[in-house]
Amino acid sequence: MGFAGSGLATLLWIAFIAIWISTPTWFSHIMTWAQGLPLVLEIIVWIVFLPWMVSIWIWENPWALWLRILLIAVIALVTMGGAGGSLRRRK
């Protein structure tokens, strides 16, 4: 993923956090919408938006709040930092 890809990932994480703070019930609506898609489209949505879909799935689970926040933070940091690490190695 190049610069544009990591920038897009960062924007999506900012949107994720904004939804999380303002209306976290949207996550259940997003998950219900994705599960209501035809199977092929649902698989495509999960593949394209994997870190965010997994984060929504984690948030919807009845796990301890600290664990859900920790897991989502790790996924976000890996998603945003992963491209930077691979770009540094190529030089």
C-alpha positions as CSV (number, residue, x, y, z in Angstrom):
1,M,0.0,0.0,0.0
2,G,1.5,3.3,-1.0
3,F,1.1,6.8,0.4
4,A,-2.4,7.2,-0.9
5,G,-3.4,3.9,0.6
6,S,-2.1,4.7,4.0
7,G,-3.7,8.1,3.8
8,L,-7.0,6.5,3.0
9,A,-6.6,4.0,5.8
10,T,-6.0,6.9,8.2
11,L,-9.1,8.7,7.0
12,L,-11.2,5.6,7.4
13,W,-9.9,5.2,11.0
14,I,-10.7,8.8,11.7
15,A,-14.2,8.2,10.5
16,F,-14.4,5.0,12.5
17,I,-13.4,6.9,15.7
18,A,-15.9,9.7,14.9
19,I,-18.7,7.2,14.6
20,W,-17.6,5.4,17.7
21,I,-17.7,8.7,19.7
22,S,-20.9,10.2,18.2
23,T,-23.2,7.2,17.5
24,P,-21.8,3.8,18.3
25,T,-25.1,2.2,17.5
26,W,-24.2,2.7,13.8
27,F,-21.8,-0.2,14.1
28,S,-24.7,-2.6,14.7
29,H,-26.5,-1.1,11.7
30,I,-23.4,-1.5,9.5
31,M,-23.0,-5.1,10.6
32,T,-26.7,-5.9,10.0
33,W,-26.4,-4.2,6.5
34,A,-23.3,-6.2,5.6
35,Q,-24.9,-9.5,6.8
36,G,-28.0,-8.7,4.7
37,L,-26.0,-8.5,1.5
38,P,-25.8,-11.4,-0.9
39,L,-23.0,-13.7,0.2
40,V,-20.6,-12.7,-2.7
41,L,-21.0,-9.0,-1.9
42,E,-20.7,-9.6,1.8
43,I,-17.4,-11.4,1.2
44,I,-16.1,-8.6,-1.0
45,V,-17.1,-6.0,1.7
46,W,-15.3,-8.0,4.4
47,I,-12.1,-8.4,2.2
48,V,-12.0,-4.7,1.2
49,F,-12.7,-3.3,4.6
50,L,-11.3,-6.2,6.7
51,P,-9.7,-4.2,9.6
52,W,-12.8,-2.1,10.0
53,M,-15.2,-5.0,9.8
54,V,-13.2,-7.0,12.3
55,S,-13.2,-3.9,14.6
56,I,-16.9,-3.6,14.3
57,W,-17.3,-7.3,15.0
58,I,-15.0,-6.9,18.1
59,W,-17.0,-3.9,19.3
60,E,-20.3,-5.8,18.9
61,N,-19.0,-8.7,21.1
62,P,-19.9,-8.7,24.8
63,W,-16.2,-8.7,25.9
64,A,-14.8,-6.4,28.5
65,L,-14.6,-2.8,27.3
66,W,-10.8,-2.5,27.9
67,L,-10.2,-5.6,25.8
68,R,-12.3,-4.4,22.9
69,I,-10.6,-1.0,23.0
70,L,-7.2,-2.6,23.1
71,L,-7.9,-4.9,20.2
72,I,-9.3,-2.2,18.0
73,A,-6.4,0.1,18.9
74,V,-3.9,-2.6,17.9
75,I,-5.7,-3.2,14.6
76,A,-5.8,0.5,13.9
77,L,-2.1,1.0,14.6
78,V,-1.0,-2.1,12.6
79,T,-3.2,-0.9,9.7
80,M,-1.8,2.6,9.7
81,G,1.7,1.7,10.6
82,G,2.1,-1.3,8.3
83,A,2.5,0.7,5.1
84,G,5.1,2.9,6.6
85,G,7.2,0.0,7.7
86,S,7.1,-1.6,4.3
87,L,8.0,1.7,2.6
88,R,11.1,2.1,4.8
89,R,12.3,-1.4,4.0
90,R,12.2,-0.8,0.2
91,K,14.6,2.1,0.3
